[in-house]
Amino acid sequence: MRAHTAAWAGALALLAACGNNPPQPDWQMNAHNAIERAVAAYMEGETLVETAEFKRARAQLASTGKPELVIRAELVRCATRVASLVFDACSGFEQRRQDAGPGDLAYAAYLAGTLRAQDAALLPEQHRAVATAQNDTAAAAAVQAIADPLARLVASGVLLRTGRATPAVLAGAVDAASAQGWRRPLLAWLGAQAMRAQQAGDTGEQQRLQRRIDLVLEKR
């Protein structure tokens, strides 16, 4: 399954700085395809494939000598982690931070849960309503209004990271990951739901969720 990177990356679109007139340079197509394969592999739990594809994409982008392209690829990679509730530091971006523009800095802060309110307008359009929501209910509604499943998972991950994810956000993230067959984020979000059920003392719900987790973990 191809990941819909163009739809959810918005202003961070990998080839935003490139022209649309033919002929298309080989590096552009090669990098775009490798990024899509890398994202799809990560979401499906294929870590080694993701690493190889991202390395290939990064090499193609580096050949242009344009740091902004490498920066956006690194941010796409970090976004897949947030979508899967992996809240590690975005080290690839941090190595290039000094060359990042305002939009890239804002998106990195958004992923890290440290976005300043005044920078929300710099985000990709589909994330602005989430970032500017006045309460958790409004934020949940803004997430549900995002059509692209990857963008929805990223926004949901940001809300969970910042302590603003309602049960509706968790349920929506599970549905988005399930519909795409994305094993990694599905397991992460089911685990988050199971933890909340445990904290609430809802043993029946916790057991139901564990059965779903066990099903996803079945050998293919």
C-alpha positions in Angstrom: 0.0 0.0 0.0 1.4 3.4 -1.0 1.5 6.0 1.8 -0.4 9.2 1.0 2.5 11.5 1.8 1.5 14.2 -0.6 -1.9 14.6 1.0 -0.8 14.9 4.6 2.5 16.6 4.4 0.9 19.8 3.1 3.4 22.7 3.3 6.1 20.1 4.0 5.6 18.4 0.7 8.8 16.9 -0.3 9.0 18.5 -3.7 7.5 21.9 -2.9 10.5 23.7 -4.1 10.6 21.9 -7.5 8.9 23.0 -10.7 6.2 21.0 -12.4 7.3 21.3 -15.9 8.8 18.3 -17.7 11.2 16.7 -18.0 11.1 15.6 -14.3 14.6 15.0 -12.9 15.4 11.5 -12.0 16.3 12.4 -8.4 12.9 13.9 -7.9 10.9 10.8 -8.9 13.4 8.5 -7.1 13.2 10.4 -3.9 9.5 10.7 -3.9 9.0 7.0 -4.5 11.5 6.1 -1.9 9.9 8.3 0.7 6.5 6.7 0.0 7.9 3.2 0.3 9.7 4.2 3.5 6.6 5.6 5.1 4.5 2.6 4.1 7.2 0.2 5.4 7.4 1.9 8.7 3.6 1.9 9.2 3.5 -1.8 8.4 6.2 -2.5 10.9 9.0 -3.3 8.4 11.8 -1.4 10.1 14.7 -2.6 8.0 12.9 -1.8 4.7 12.0 1.7 6.0 15.6 2.3 6.9 16.9 1.3 3.5 14.3 3.3 1.6 14.8 6.4 3.7 18.6 6.2 3.2 18.0 6.0 -0.6 15.6 8.9 -0.5 18.0 11.0 1.5 20.9 10.4 -0.8 18.8 11.5 -3.8 17.8 14.7 -2.0 21.3 15.4 -0.8 22.5 15.3 -4.4 20.7 18.6 -5.0 22.6 20.4 -2.3 19.3 21.8 -1.0 19.0 21.4 2.8 15.3 22.2 2.9 14.5 19.1 1.0 16.5 16.9 3.4 14.8 18.7 6.3 11.3 18.0 5.0 12.1 14.4 4.5 13.4 14.2 8.1 10.2 15.8 9.3 8.1 13.3 7.3 10.1 10.5 9.0 9.5 12.0 12.4 5.8 12.4 11.7 5.4 8.7 11.1 6.9 8.1 14.6 4.4 10.5 16.2 1.6 8.8 14.4 2.8 5.5 16.0 3.3 7.0 19.4 7.0 6.9 19.3 8.0 10.2 20.9 11.8 10.1 20.4 13.7 13.2 19.6 13.6 14.1 15.9 17.4 13.8 15.6 17.6 13.9 11.8 15.9 17.3 11.9 17.9 18.6 14.8 21.1 18.0 12.9 19.7 20.4 10.2 17.8 22.8 12.4 20.0 25.8 11.6 19.0 25.6 7.9 15.2 25.2 8.6 12.7 27.8 7.6 9.8 29.1 9.7 7.3 26.6 8.4 9.6 23.6 9.1 10.5 24.9 12.6 6.8 25.3 13.4 6.0 21.8 12.2 8.9 20.3 14.2 7.6 22.1 17.3 4.1 20.8 16.6 5.3 17.2 16.4 7.3 17.8 19.6 4.2 19.2 21.4 6.0 22.6 21.9 4.3 24.8 19.2 3.8 28.4 20.2 0.3 29.7 19.5 1.5 32.5 17.3 3.2 29.9 15.0 0.1 27.8 14.3 -0.6 29.7 11.0 2.7 28.3 9.7 1.5 24.7 9.9 0.1 22.6 7.1 -3.5 23.6 6.7 -5.0 20.3 8.0 -3.2 20.7 11.3 -4.0 24.4 12.1 -7.4 23.7 13.6 -6.0 21.1 15.8 -3.2 23.4 17.0 -5.6 26.3 17.7 -8.5 24.4 19.3 -9.6 26.0 22.5 -10.4 22.8 24.4 -10.0 19.0 24.1 -13.5 18.5 22.6 -12.8 21.0 19.8 -9.4 19.4 19.2 -11.0 16.0 18.9 -13.5 17.4 16.3 -10.6 19.0 14.4 -8.8 15.7 14.2 -11.9 13.8 13.0 -12.3 16.4 10.2 -8.9 15.4 8.7 -9.6 13.2 5.8 -6.1 11.7 5.2 -5.4 8.8 7.6 -1.7 9.6 8.1 -2.4 13.2 8.9 -5.2 12.2 11.3 -2.8 9.8 13.1 -0.1 12.5 13.3 -2.5 15.0 14.8 -3.9 12.4 17.2 -0.3 11.6 18.3 0.4 15.2 19.0 -2.8 15.4 21.2 -1.8 12.3 23.1 1.8 13.7 23.6 0.4 16.9 25.0 -2.2 15.3 27.2 -5.2 16.4 25.2 -6.4 13.2 23.6 -9.9 12.3 24.5 -11.3 8.7 24.2 -12.8 9.8 20.8 -9.3 10.7 19.5 -8.0 7.3 20.5 -10.9 5.5 18.9 -10.5 7.5 15.7 -6.8 6.7 15.6 -7.5 3.0 16.0 -10.1 3.2 13.2 -7.7 5.1 10.9 -4.9 2.6 11.4 -7.1 -0.4 11.2 -8.7 0.8 7.9 -5.3 1.1 6.3 -3.9 -2.2 7.8 -1.1 -0.3 9.4 0.1 -2.7 12.1 2.6 -0.5 13.9 0.3 2.5 14.8 -2.7 0.1 15.3 -0.8 -1.8 18.0 0.3 1.5 19.6 -3.1 3.0 19.7 -4.8 -0.2 20.9 -2.2 -0.3 23.6 -3.1 3.3 24.6 -6.7 2.3 24.8 -5.9 -0.8 26.9 -3.9 1.3 29.3 -6.8 3.7 29.8 -9.2 0.8 30.3 -6.8 -0.6 32.9 -6.6 2.8 34.7 -10.3 3.0 34.7 -10.7 -0.5 36.2 -12.6 -1.7 33.1 -11.4 -5.2 33.0 -13.8 -6.3 30.3 -12.7 -3.6 27.9 -9.1 -4.2 28.6 -9.5 -7.9 27.8 -11.4 -7.1 24.6 -8.6 -4.7 23.5 -6.0 -7.3 24.3 -7.7 -9.8 22.1 -7.5 -7.3 19.2 -3.8 -6.8 20.0 -3.2 -10.5 20.0 -5.0 -10.8 16.6 -2.7 -8.1 15.1 0.3 -9.9 16.4 -0.6 -13.2 14.9 2.1 -14.5 12.6 1.6 -13.7 8.9 
